[in-house]
Amino acid sequence: MSWIHLFGGGSRAWQQRLKESRVRLYRLALSWCGDEMQADDLAQETLARALRKHQQLRDPERVDAWLFAILHNCWREHLRRLKPQVPLDDIQFVCDRCPEYEHTQDEIVFQVRQAVATLPMGQREVITLVDLEGLSYAEVAQVLEIPLGTVMSRLSRARRALRESLESVQSPVGNQEAPKLWRVK
């Protein structure tokens, strides 16, 4: 006994049409879920619903669109079952790019620029070429026409000076809790 007869419904022509649609439904489901077994289950569930609800088909010429709509509903139900439901009241909304965050970031950039500006010119040149432009020590030595050891010592002194002058600057990402938005009842 075929699976079509298990669910009953419709004429032989109708059942044959559904049977022929199975491959297309499977192919579409496979493209959506990427899993052969899940695609087979989705196609089977679609056909079972179509057989149970064949009287709901309004336009027999649009059987494929009707079947695809049923398949889409089966797929969405499957996704809903996978996703845990969390009440909206239990969700904490975090503002990633709110005005307070942007202002704090601007303040940090301003303080770092000021600290770099206070460095002696030699240290400023080395640290910007290495840390901002990404040049190697050898490339910086060549650009500034100074020995490699001088590049390394200036860079070390510049980094130490920046670390000391920026100790008071705190990043909101690591040290402070980001502002939260709450849903108000």
Long-range contacts (C-beta under 8 A, 24 or more apart in sequence): 3-44, 3-47, 4-47, 4-51, 7-47, 7-48, 7-51, 7-52, 8-51, 9-51, 9-52, 9-54, 10-51, 10-54, 14-54, 15-51, 17-63, 18-47, 18-50, 18-51, 18-67, 21-47, 21-63, 21-64, 21-67, 22-47, 24-64, 25-67, 25-68, 25-71, 28-68, 28-71, 29-71, 29-75, 32-75, 33-75, 33-78, 38-78, 42-71, 42-74, 42-75, 42-78, 43-71, 45-74, 46-70, 46-71, 46-74, 49-74, 88-183, 89-183, 89-185, 91-183, 92-180, 92-182, 93-180, 93-181, 93-182, 93-183, 94-178, 94-179, 94-180, 94-181, 95-178, 95-179, 95-180, 95-181, 96-178, 98-179, 100-179, 101-172, 101-178, 101-179, 104-172, 105-172, 108-169, 108-171, 111-166, 111-169, 112-162, 112-166, 112-169, 115-161, 115-162, 115-165, 115-166, 116-162, 118-161, 118-165, 119-158, 119-161, 119-162, 122-154, 123-154, 123-155, 123-157, 123-158, 123-161, 124-158, 125-154, 126-151, 126-154, 126-155, 126-158, 127-154, 127-155, 127-158, 127-159, 127-162, 130-155
